Amino acid sequence: MPLVNTTEMFKKAYEGGYAIGAFNINNMEIVQGVVAACKKHNAPVILQVSASARKYAHHDYLLAMVKAAEKETGLPIALHLDHGPNFETCKECVDGGFTSVMIDGSSLPYEENIAVTKKVVDYAHKFGVTVEGELGQLAGVEDEVSVSAEDASYTKPEQVQDFVSRSGVDSLAIAIGTSHGAYKFKPGQKPQLRFDILEKVSELLPGFPIVLHGASSVSQEHIAIVNKFGGQMPDAIGIPEEMLRKASSMAVCKINIDSDLRLAMTAGIRRHFAENPGHFDPRQYLGEGREEIEKVVAHKLVSVLGCADKA
């Protein structure tokens, strides 16, 4: 099966009341850990790449790894650009074999966001590539995306019909209280997601795929391992998994997961170095990191996203 766009997988996810995991990749071990879990649980998957990951690993290497994953597993796999910063980057990815792209115009004035999103849609659709847009701004820091709490804003439901109809996007990322990075809430702060916004958006856009960014749970088990073996990540708190499962059962068809993968790999590597100080073969410590990636992804597929056995 060749790489696919997100149209069919989102249609099935919406109708089935589950979400597809969109896992950020930037090296071979992460790709292998993610797809090993997906193969074991027969789950469709979106492998997504940020602009900074393209700079780090280079476009052609990433494309080749994802194609190898598809060849090995036979699963429905979409290759997606995460937070495309401009039309030019989106065009490069469309031309370079990606099957889905996101144009992030959320920091722009409303009309400019529509204009740049429509420009990407008009180009991408010529090649069968699906497009994700964004309304509202998430707080937090992840790669090149950095938004202060003061500048963050919830999605305005009254804008979504106009935005989708005028831009032509295939899916829409909304802001309901998730945030990028590992420090989503402060100690003692009760995590809250605005399900009322999600419900209103769903009413206004029936059957339309909604996307959640900044949705890592930030495993306290991995935080404890990182801190035990020399790390310094106090007070890292993520989104409760029961909230993500609820969102998956509603209109949310795609949930982005990045920080949880970083934490899993880092925990595995730090533990390996501490317990095996004489090791210097990258296959030894990267292999343990890859195993942690596979474990956390398997858990997400079965217990959070609900997409196991949906390929």
Residue frames as qw, qx, qy, qz and C-alpha x, y, z in Angstrom:
[[0.000, 0.887, 0.462, 0.000, 0.00, 0.00, 0.00],
 [0.391, 0.457, -0.049, 0.797, 1.43, 3.42, -0.93],
 [0.121, -0.207, -0.454, 0.858, 1.40, 6.30, 1.55],
 [0.030, -0.665, -0.703, -0.251, -2.13, 7.68, 1.95],
 [0.072, -0.429, 0.095, -0.895, -3.67, 11.05, 2.69],
 [0.087, 0.013, 0.751, -0.654, -5.93, 11.49, 5.71],
 [0.508, -0.062, -0.243, -0.824, -9.34, 11.51, 3.99],
 [0.737, -0.142, -0.605, -0.267, -10.34, 7.88, 4.46],
 [0.482, -0.081, -0.717, 0.497, -8.72, 7.37, 7.86],
 [0.116, -0.008, 0.338, -0.934, -10.48, 10.47, 9.25],
 [0.613, -0.118, -0.346, -0.700, -13.82, 9.37, 7.80],
 [0.715, -0.151, -0.682, 0.013, -13.52, 6.01, 9.52],
 [0.317, -0.020, -0.597, 0.736, -12.28, 7.59, 12.76],
 [0.311, -0.112, 0.101, -0.938, -15.19, 10.04, 12.92],
 [0.734, -0.135, -0.401, -0.532, -17.76, 7.34, 12.27],
 [0.754, -0.087, -0.632, 0.157, -16.06, 4.92, 14.67],
 [0.503, -0.839, -0.037, -0.205, -15.58, 7.33, 17.58],
 [0.805, -0.361, 0.084, 0.463, -11.80, 7.08, 17.77],
 [0.127, 0.945, -0.220, -0.208, -8.78, 9.19, 16.82],
 [0.857, 0.375, -0.138, 0.326, -5.65, 8.59, 14.75],
 [0.594, -0.663, 0.087, 0.447, -2.32, 9.11, 16.47],
 [0.512, 0.813, -0.091, 0.264, -0.10, 11.69, 14.78],
 [0.775, -0.520, 0.071, 0.351, 3.39, 11.02, 16.07],
 [0.201, 0.935, -0.282, -0.081, 6.27, 13.41, 15.45],
 [0.939, -0.012, 0.135, 0.317, 9.39, 11.78, 14.02],
 [0.148, 0.941, -0.294, -0.079, 12.94, 12.98, 13.53],
 [0.019, -0.570, 0.816, 0.088, 15.15, 9.89, 13.53],
 [0.531, 0.111, -0.788, -0.293, 15.10, 6.20, 12.65],
 [0.161, -0.071, -0.894, 0.411, 14.55, 4.87, 16.17],
 [0.354, 0.246, 0.384, -0.817, 11.42, 6.97, 16.66],
 [0.603, 0.249, -0.419, -0.632, 10.00, 5.84, 13.31],
 [0.466, 0.098, -0.878, -0.041, 10.73, 2.20, 14.13],
 [0.009, 0.104, 0.788, -0.607, 9.31, 2.40, 17.65],
 [0.475, 0.250, 0.159, -0.829, 6.09, 4.03, 16.47],
 [0.662, 0.247, -0.462, -0.536, 5.41, 1.70, 13.56],
 [0.283, 0.101, -0.942, 0.153, 6.34, -1.43, 15.54],
 [0.225, 0.202, 0.681, -0.667, 3.56, -0.60, 17.99],
 [0.559, 0.352, -0.055, -0.749, 1.15, 0.20, 15.14],
 [0.514, 0.243, -0.764, -0.306, 1.96, -3.06, 13.37],
 [0.101, -0.009, -0.928, 0.359, 1.48, -5.06, 16.58],
 [0.237, 0.404, 0.632, -0.617, -1.92, -3.44, 17.16],
 [0.288, 0.429, 0.725, 0.456, -2.96, -3.13, 13.49],
 [0.020, -0.813, -0.347, 0.468, -3.48, 0.63, 13.75],
 [0.464, 0.738, 0.193, 0.451, -3.44, 3.32, 11.05],
 [0.532, -0.584, -0.104, 0.605, -0.96, 6.09, 11.78],
 [0.322, 0.924, 0.014, 0.206, 0.14, 9.57, 10.83],
 [0.716, -0.242, -0.016, 0.655, 3.89, 10.14, 10.93],
 [0.156, 0.960, 0.186, 0.141, 4.44, 13.86, 11.07],
 [0.669, 0.039, -0.020, 0.742, 7.44, 16.10, 10.63],
 [0.102, -0.912, -0.177, 0.356, 7.95, 19.65, 11.85],
 [0.458, 0.867, -0.141, 0.133, 9.91, 22.22, 9.90],
 [0.219, -0.782, 0.574, -0.104, 12.80, 21.90, 12.35],
 [0.806, -0.128, 0.578, 0.011, 12.76, 18.10, 12.03],
 [0.756, 0.627, 0.143, 0.123, 13.16, 18.54, 8.25],
 [0.165, 0.892, -0.386, 0.170, 16.20, 20.70, 8.92],
 [0.530, -0.568, 0.617, -0.127, 17.63, 18.20, 11.41],
 [0.714, -0.040, 0.697, 0.049, 17.09, 14.91, 9.55],
 [0.078, 0.329, -0.567, -0.752, 16.63, 16.24, 5.99],
 [0.692, 0.249, 0.040, -0.676, 13.56, 15.73, 3.86],
 [0.676, 0.336, -0.593, -0.280, 14.79, 12.83, 1.72],
 [0.174, 0.193, -0.905, 0.336, 15.98, 10.77, 4.69],
 [0.408, 0.096, 0.576, -0.702, 12.64, 11.19, 6.47],
 [0.720, 0.317, -0.163, -0.596, 10.67, 10.34, 3.34],
 [0.540, 0.320, -0.774, -0.085, 12.76, 7.20, 2.77],
 [0.025, -0.101, 0.868, -0.485, 12.30, 6.03, 6.37],
 [0.559, 0.200, 0.384, -0.707, 8.53, 6.50, 6.21],
 [0.717, 0.359, -0.397, -0.446, 8.32, 4.68, 2.88],
 [0.337, 0.264, -0.891, 0.150, 10.36, 1.84, 4.42],
 [0.284, 0.018, 0.714, -0.639, 7.91, 1.73, 7.34],
 [0.701, 0.295, 0.043, -0.648, 4.98, 1.48, 4.94],
 [0.616, 0.375, -0.654, -0.227, 6.69, -1.26, 2.95],
 [0.156, 0.204, -0.905, 0.340, 7.49, -3.27, 6.06],
 [0.263, 0.143, 0.713, -0.634, 4.08, -2.97, 7.72],
 [0.036, -0.342, -0.790, -0.507, 1.55, -2.55, 4.92],
 [0.077, -0.614, -0.613, 0.491, -0.39, -0.22, 7.23],
 [0.189, 0.858, 0.316, 0.359, -2.25, 2.92, 6.15],
 [0.523, -0.449, -0.107, 0.716, 0.41, 5.57, 6.84],
 [0.254, 0.922, 0.190, 0.221, 0.13, 9.28, 6.10],
 [0.593, -0.082, -0.096, 0.795, 3.23, 11.49, 6.00],
 [0.077, -0.910, -0.390, -0.121, 2.24, 14.89, 7.35],
 [0.342, 0.384, -0.197, 0.835, 3.92, 18.30, 7.68],
 [0.407, -0.684, -0.537, 0.281, 3.29, 19.62, 11.20],
 [0.185, -0.855, -0.121, 0.470, 2.99, 23.40, 11.65],
 [0.575, 0.391, 0.332, 0.637, 3.94, 24.42, 8.15],
 [0.241, -0.548, -0.211, 0.773, 5.05, 28.04, 8.63],
 [0.235, 0.576, -0.180, -0.762, 4.32, 29.31, 5.12],
 [0.816, 0.475, 0.053, -0.326, 3.13, 28.39, 1.64],
 [0.412, 0.675, -0.609, -0.069, 6.67, 27.71, 0.38],
 [0.210, -0.343, 0.884, -0.238, 7.37, 25.03, 3.01],
 [0.711, 0.226, 0.533, -0.400, 4.02, 23.37, 2.36],
 [0.693, 0.634, -0.194, -0.283, 4.69, 23.39, -1.40],
 [0.162, 0.587, -0.792, 0.028, 8.10, 21.77, -0.87],
 [0.407, -0.121, 0.852, -0.305, 6.49, 18.97, 1.11],
 [0.754, 0.443, 0.281, -0.395, 3.68, 18.45, -1.42],
 [0.576, 0.688, -0.407, -0.168, 6.23, 18.34, -4.23],
 [0.101, 0.549, -0.812, 0.172, 8.49, 16.10, -2.14],
 [0.475, -0.018, -0.873, -0.108, 6.09, 13.24, -1.49],
 [0.155, 0.077, 0.689, -0.704, 4.17, 14.19, 1.66],
 [0.123, -0.402, -0.833, -0.359, 0.53, 13.12, 1.58],
 [0.294, -0.838, -0.458, -0.040, -0.77, 15.69, 4.06],
 [0.380, 0.249, -0.210, 0.866, 0.33, 19.16, 5.18],
 [0.242, -0.797, -0.480, 0.276, -0.64, 21.65, 7.85],
 [0.267, 0.525, 0.025, 0.808, -0.48, 25.36, 7.20],
 [0.405, -0.577, -0.532, 0.470, -0.34, 27.21, 10.52],
 [0.127, 0.510, 0.159, 0.836, -1.72, 30.68, 9.97],
 [0.455, -0.673, -0.577, 0.080, -3.12, 30.89, 13.49],
 [0.420, -0.467, -0.175, 0.758, -0.86, 33.80, 14.46],
 [0.135, 0.161, 0.393, 0.895, -2.05, 35.86, 11.50],
 [0.407, 0.186, 0.203, -0.871, -5.09, 38.13, 11.36],
 [0.657, 0.246, 0.653, -0.285, -8.21, 36.12, 10.49],
 [0.665, 0.695, 0.032, -0.273, -8.47, 37.14, 6.83],
 [0.212, 0.710, -0.664, -0.103, -4.76, 36.53, 6.24],
 [0.443, -0.198, 0.861, -0.153, -5.09, 33.08, 7.84],
 [0.730, 0.456, 0.438, -0.261, -7.89, 32.24, 5.41],
 [0.498, 0.795, -0.251, -0.237, -5.92, 33.57, 2.44],
 [0.054, 0.597, -0.799, -0.042, -2.71, 31.62, 3.08],
 [0.544, -0.018, 0.810, -0.218, -4.65, 28.46, 4.02],
 [0.718, 0.574, 0.264, -0.291, -6.68, 28.63, 0.81],
 [0.353, 0.766, -0.499, -0.201, -3.49, 29.14, -1.21],
 [0.193, -0.375, 0.905, -0.054, -2.05, 25.93, 0.25],
 [0.639, 0.254, 0.658, -0.307, -5.33, 24.05, -0.26],
 [0.634, 0.691, -0.031, -0.346, -5.60, 25.11, -3.89],
 [0.278, 0.652, -0.697, -0.113, -2.09, 23.84, -4.59],
 [0.283, -0.274, 0.897, -0.201, -2.13, 20.67, -2.47],
 [0.703, 0.281, 0.509, -0.409, -5.48, 19.41, -3.72],
 [0.587, 0.628, -0.372, -0.351, -4.12, 19.29, -7.28],
 [0.355, 0.432, -0.827, 0.065, -1.91, 16.43, -6.08],
 [0.757, -0.311, -0.541, -0.193, -4.38, 14.65, -3.77],
 [0.406, 0.059, -0.598, 0.689, -2.69, 16.02, -0.65],
 [0.370, -0.763, -0.521, -0.096, -4.95, 16.85, 2.31],
 [0.211, 0.469, -0.223, 0.828, -4.59, 20.09, 4.26],
 [0.462, -0.607, -0.571, 0.302, -5.02, 20.91, 7.95],
 [0.078, 0.671, -0.021, 0.737, -5.64, 24.49, 9.05],
 [0.428, -0.304, -0.637, 0.565, -5.71, 26.06, 12.50],
 [0.204, -0.722, -0.182, -0.635, -7.96, 28.52, 14.32],
 [0.657, -0.743, 0.042, -0.117, -6.97, 29.72, 17.78],
 [0.402, 0.645, -0.567, 0.317, -3.50, 29.65, 19.31],
 [0.871, -0.370, -0.296, 0.126, -2.08, 27.11, 21.75],
 [0.248, -0.887, 0.376, -0.104, 0.32, 28.26, 24.43],
 [0.876, -0.303, 0.341, 0.160, 3.68, 26.56, 24.97],
 [0.115, 0.756, -0.566, -0.308, 6.95, 25.84, 23.22],
 [0.843, 0.026, 0.528, 0.097, 7.73, 23.03, 20.79],
 [0.636, 0.251, 0.395, 0.613, 10.42, 23.32, 18.13],
 [0.213, 0.181, 0.170, 0.945, 9.89, 26.57, 16.23],
 [0.336, -0.655, -0.472, -0.484, 6.41, 27.13, 17.69],
 [0.344, -0.177, -0.554, 0.737, 6.44, 29.41, 20.74],
 [0.249, -0.628, -0.350, -0.649, 3.34, 31.16, 22.08],
 [0.035, 0.157, -0.612, 0.774, 3.11, 32.83, 25.49],
 [0.032, -0.467, -0.847, 0.252, 0.13, 32.23, 27.76],
 [0.109, 0.569, 0.206, -0.788, -0.82, 35.88, 27.26],
 [0.265, 0.376, -0.484, -0.744, -0.93, 35.48, 23.47],
 [0.031, 0.133, 0.982, 0.129, -2.78, 32.15, 23.48],
 [0.477, 0.106, 0.064, -0.870, -6.45, 32.20, 22.51],
 [0.519, 0.203, 0.812, -0.171, -9.31, 29.72, 22.37],
 [0.081, 0.202, 0.729, 0.649, -10.93, 28.95, 19.04],
 [0.374, 0.238, 0.232, -0.866, -14.04, 31.04, 18.40],
 [0.433, 0.271, 0.859, 0.026, -16.79, 28.64, 17.29],
 [0.405, 0.774, 0.299, -0.385, -18.58, 31.40, 15.39],
 [0.145, 0.736, -0.472, -0.463, -15.64, 31.53, 12.94],
 [0.476, -0.220, 0.832, 0.182, -15.28, 27.86, 12.05],
 [0.626, 0.535, 0.567, -0.027, -17.95, 27.52, 9.35],
 [0.324, 0.928, -0.078, -0.169, -16.73, 30.59, 7.50],
 [0.211, -0.696, 0.652, 0.213, -13.07, 29.51, 7.82],
 [0.563, -0.024, 0.815, 0.132, -13.66, 25.98, 6.56],
 [0.586, 0.661, 0.467, -0.046, -15.95, 26.98, 3.68],
 [0.272, 0.942, -0.140, -0.136, -13.71, 29.77, 2.42],
 [0.186, -0.689, 0.683, 0.156, -10.36, 28.01, 2.88],
 [0.832, 0.278, -0.380, -0.295, -11.40, 24.52, 1.77],
 [0.070, -0.507, 0.823, -0.246, -9.38, 22.73, 4.45],
 [0.670, -0.045, -0.707, -0.220, -9.84, 19.02, 5.06],
 [0.643, -0.469, -0.543, 0.270, -9.38, 19.16, 8.85],
 [0.055, -0.819, 0.059, -0.569, -9.15, 21.86, 11.49],
 [0.536, -0.092, -0.589, 0.598, -6.91, 22.19, 14.54],
 [0.302, -0.798, -0.211, -0.478, -8.67, 24.03, 17.35],
 [0.225, 0.306, -0.599, 0.705, -7.55, 25.45, 20.70],
 [0.641, -0.553, -0.363, -0.389, -9.53, 24.17, 23.68],
 [0.573, -0.759, 0.238, -0.197, -6.89, 24.30, 26.42],
 [0.931, -0.033, 0.082, 0.353, -4.13, 21.93, 25.31],
 [0.012, 0.950, -0.282, -0.133, -0.62, 23.37, 24.94],
 [0.766, 0.491, -0.380, 0.166, 2.72, 22.49, 23.42],
 [0.176, 0.582, -0.649, 0.458, 5.65, 21.08, 25.37],
 [0.546, -0.144, -0.797, 0.215, 5.97, 19.14, 28.64],
 [0.128, -0.219, -0.536, 0.805, 4.87, 21.93, 31.00],
 [0.128, -0.470, -0.626, -0.609, 1.19, 22.29, 30.16],
 [0.490, -0.762, -0.279, -0.317, -0.12, 23.05, 33.66],
 [0.033, 0.602, -0.549, 0.579, 1.37, 24.35, 36.90],
 [0.323, -0.097, -0.885, 0.320, 1.54, 22.21, 40.06],
 [0.081, 0.358, 0.636, -0.679, -1.79, 22.36, 41.88],
 [0.388, 0.304, -0.185, -0.850, -3.58, 23.62, 38.78],
 [0.647, 0.237, 0.696, -0.203, -6.50, 21.46, 37.69],
 [0.138, -0.082, 0.695, 0.701, -6.19, 20.55, 34.00],
 [0.454, 0.557, 0.472, -0.511, -9.19, 21.80, 32.08],
 [0.186, 0.068, 0.683, 0.703, -10.21, 21.35, 28.45],
 [0.384, 0.296, 0.134, -0.864, -13.02, 23.40, 26.93],
 [0.233, 0.201, 0.932, 0.191, -15.26, 20.58, 25.77],
 [0.301, 0.716, 0.457, -0.433, -18.03, 23.13, 25.34],
 [0.185, 0.684, -0.379, -0.595, -16.02, 24.68, 22.49],
 [0.082, -0.176, 0.927, 0.319, -15.43, 21.26, 20.93],
 [0.282, 0.449, 0.831, -0.166, -19.13, 20.42, 21.17],
 [0.294, 0.774, 0.167, -0.535, -20.15, 23.72, 19.58],
 [0.094, 0.552, -0.632, -0.536, -17.63, 23.31, 16.76],
 [0.186, 0.044, 0.971, 0.146, -18.94, 19.77, 16.18],
 [0.336, 0.625, 0.619, -0.338, -22.49, 21.07, 15.92],
 [0.262, 0.801, -0.101, -0.529, -21.47, 23.73, 13.42],
 [0.326, 0.555, -0.692, -0.326, -19.29, 21.34, 11.38],
 [0.867, -0.094, 0.393, -0.291, -21.07, 17.97, 11.51],
 [0.949, 0.232, 0.172, 0.124, -18.89, 15.11, 10.32],
 [0.417, 0.828, -0.271, 0.259, -15.84, 17.36, 9.94],
 [0.840, -0.106, -0.341, 0.408, -12.48, 16.13, 11.36],
 [0.241, -0.934, 0.148, -0.217, -11.10, 18.12, 14.27],
 [0.737, 0.274, -0.425, 0.449, -7.45, 18.03, 15.40],
 [0.545, -0.838, 0.011, 0.014, -5.88, 18.46, 18.84],
 [0.541, 0.562, -0.414, 0.469, -2.33, 19.75, 19.09],
 [0.049, -0.521, 0.553, -0.648, -0.29, 19.82, 22.28],
 [0.826, -0.276, -0.093, -0.482, -1.95, 16.64, 23.53],
 [0.549, 0.232, -0.751, 0.285, 0.88, 14.70, 25.17],
 [0.707, -0.607, -0.323, -0.166, 0.04, 13.25, 28.59],
 [0.106, 0.704, -0.541, 0.448, 3.61, 13.67, 29.95],
 [0.855, -0.218, -0.471, 0.001, 3.99, 10.30, 31.67],
 [0.408, -0.815, 0.312, -0.269, 4.97, 10.80, 35.31],
 [0.943, -0.178, 0.221, 0.173, 6.71, 7.42, 35.16],
 [0.713, 0.459, 0.055, 0.527, 9.05, 8.74, 32.47],
 [0.046, -0.878, 0.150, -0.451, 9.50, 12.05, 34.28],
 [0.737, -0.623, 0.250, -0.081, 10.55, 10.10, 37.40],
 [0.911, 0.059, 0.181, 0.366, 13.08, 8.05, 35.42],
 [0.443, 0.717, -0.014, 0.537, 14.53, 11.14, 33.74],
 [0.262, -0.848, 0.215, -0.407, 14.90, 12.94, 37.08],
 [0.885, -0.425, 0.189, 0.034, 16.24, 9.85, 38.88],
 [0.840, 0.037, 0.249, 0.482, 19.06, 9.46, 36.38],
 [0.457, -0.215, 0.123, 0.854, 20.35, 13.01, 36.23],
 [0.105, 0.557, 0.498, 0.656, 17.58, 14.92, 34.44],
 [0.048, -0.273, -0.402, 0.873, 15.99, 18.12, 35.64],
 [0.232, -0.317, -0.573, -0.719, 12.32, 18.20, 34.69],
 [0.000, -0.277, -0.738, 0.615, 10.43, 19.21, 37.83],
 [0.315, 0.489, 0.383, -0.718, 6.74, 20.03, 37.60],
 [0.197, 0.148, -0.679, -0.692, 6.22, 18.69, 34.05],
 [0.428, 0.305, 0.721, -0.452, 2.48, 18.04, 33.72],
 [0.039, -0.001, -0.708, -0.705, 0.45, 17.01, 30.66],
 [0.587, -0.082, -0.190, -0.783, -3.13, 16.39, 29.54],
 [0.554, -0.114, 0.743, -0.356, -5.01, 13.70, 31.53],
 [0.012, -0.077, 0.893, 0.443, -5.58, 10.68, 29.31],
 [0.198, 0.504, 0.818, -0.195, -9.26, 10.39, 30.18],
 [0.229, 0.730, 0.096, -0.636, -9.78, 13.84, 28.63],
 [0.113, 0.441, -0.671, -0.584, -8.04, 12.77, 25.44],
 [0.114, 0.174, 0.971, 0.115, -10.14, 9.61, 25.27],
 [0.249, 0.662, 0.551, -0.443, -13.29, 11.71, 25.64],
 [0.205, 0.678, -0.251, -0.660, -12.12, 14.01, 22.83],
 [0.021, -0.224, 0.883, 0.412, -11.37, 10.95, 20.66],
 [0.186, 0.390, 0.899, -0.076, -14.93, 9.74, 21.08],
 [0.247, 0.764, 0.290, -0.521, -16.27, 13.08, 19.84],
 [0.605, 0.791, 0.054, -0.075, -15.24, 14.96, 16.68],
 [0.145, -0.794, 0.562, 0.181, -11.48, 14.77, 17.25],
 [0.950, 0.308, -0.003, -0.046, -9.99, 12.50, 14.57],
 [0.696, 0.428, -0.303, 0.490, -6.29, 13.35, 14.99],
 [0.554, -0.831, 0.038, 0.041, -4.31, 13.79, 18.20],
 [0.496, 0.708, -0.396, 0.310, -0.75, 15.06, 17.99],
 [0.824, -0.553, 0.072, 0.099, 1.84, 13.39, 20.23],
 [0.541, 0.679, -0.335, 0.365, 5.43, 14.59, 20.41],
 [0.196, -0.693, 0.517, -0.463, 6.60, 15.36, 23.97],
 [0.881, -0.264, 0.307, -0.246, 5.58, 11.88, 25.17],
 [0.917, 0.341, -0.084, 0.192, 7.90, 10.32, 22.58],
 [0.286, 0.723, -0.408, 0.479, 10.79, 12.60, 23.54],
 [0.513, -0.581, 0.451, -0.442, 10.31, 11.75, 27.20],
 [0.981, -0.049, 0.153, -0.110, 10.09, 8.01, 26.54],
 [0.792, 0.471, -0.210, 0.326, 13.30, 7.95, 24.51],
 [0.071, 0.721, -0.431, 0.537, 15.15, 10.19, 26.94],
 [0.723, -0.474, 0.346, -0.365, 14.06, 8.08, 29.92],
 [0.993, 0.096, 0.045, 0.050, 15.23, 4.89, 28.23],
 [0.621, 0.583, -0.274, 0.447, 18.59, 6.35, 27.26],
 [0.182, -0.714, 0.419, -0.531, 19.27, 7.99, 30.64],
 [0.859, -0.348, 0.281, -0.249, 18.44, 4.78, 32.48],
 [0.943, 0.271, -0.070, 0.182, 20.64, 2.75, 30.15],
 [0.385, 0.676, -0.372, 0.506, 23.65, 5.01, 30.66],
 [0.430, -0.635, 0.412, -0.492, 23.20, 4.97, 34.44],
 [0.908, -0.205, 0.313, -0.188, 22.89, 1.19, 34.60],
 [0.896, 0.206, 0.208, 0.335, 25.53, 0.45, 31.94],
 [0.116, -0.923, 0.159, 0.330, 28.27, 3.08, 32.33],
 [0.460, -0.376, 0.648, 0.476, 30.67, 1.08, 30.17],
 [0.573, 0.514, 0.616, 0.168, 28.44, 1.01, 27.09],
 [0.033, -0.575, 0.202, 0.792, 29.32, 3.21, 24.15],
 [0.142, 0.163, 0.820, 0.530, 27.62, 1.44, 21.24],
 [0.339, 0.047, -0.004, -0.940, 24.71, 3.66, 20.08],
 [0.558, -0.131, -0.692, -0.438, 22.69, 0.56, 19.23],
 [0.375, -0.226, -0.809, 0.392, 22.62, -0.36, 22.90],
 [0.010, -0.357, -0.463, 0.811, 21.24, 2.88, 24.34],
 [0.363, 0.158, -0.280, -0.875, 19.22, 3.97, 21.29],
 [0.416, -0.133, -0.862, -0.258, 17.69, 0.50, 21.22],
 [0.194, -0.379, -0.760, 0.491, 16.42, 0.95, 24.76],
 [0.168, 0.321, 0.092, -0.928, 15.03, 4.34, 23.82],
 [0.395, 0.049, -0.631, -0.666, 13.25, 2.74, 20.86],
 [0.319, -0.267, -0.906, 0.080, 11.70, 0.12, 23.15],
 [0.020, -0.414, -0.526, 0.743, 10.28, 2.86, 25.38],
 [0.292, 0.222, -0.281, -0.887, 8.83, 4.59, 22.31],
 [0.395, -0.099, -0.826, -0.390, 7.09, 1.37, 21.27],
 [0.219, -0.349, -0.825, 0.386, 5.62, 0.87, 24.75],
 [0.097, 0.409, 0.308, -0.853, 4.19, 4.38, 25.04],
 [0.355, 0.170, -0.463, -0.794, 2.74, 4.30, 21.52],
 [0.334, -0.185, -0.912, -0.148, 1.12, 0.91, 22.12],
 [0.092, -0.418, -0.680, 0.595, -0.50, 2.31, 25.26],
 [0.209, 0.349, -0.022, -0.913, -1.81, 5.33, 23.35],
 [0.336, 0.043, -0.716, -0.610, -3.28, 3.22, 20.54],
 [0.364, -0.290, -0.885, -0.006, -5.17, 0.90, 22.87],
 [0.303, -0.521, -0.653, 0.459, -6.10, 3.01, 25.88],
 [0.054, -0.518, -0.120, 0.845, -6.24, 6.61, 24.67],
 [0.203, 0.286, -0.449, -0.822, -6.87, 6.90, 20.94],
 [0.696, 0.223, 0.543, -0.413, -8.99, 3.78, 20.51],
 [0.581, 0.618, -0.320, -0.422, -7.56, 3.06, 17.05],
 [0.269, -0.326, 0.904, 0.067, -6.12, -0.41, 17.69],
 [0.374, 0.233, 0.890, 0.117, -7.34, -2.94, 15.11],
 [0.375, 0.760, 0.300, -0.439, -8.71, -0.16, 12.89],
 [0.096, -0.487, 0.587, 0.640, -6.20, -0.42, 10.02]]
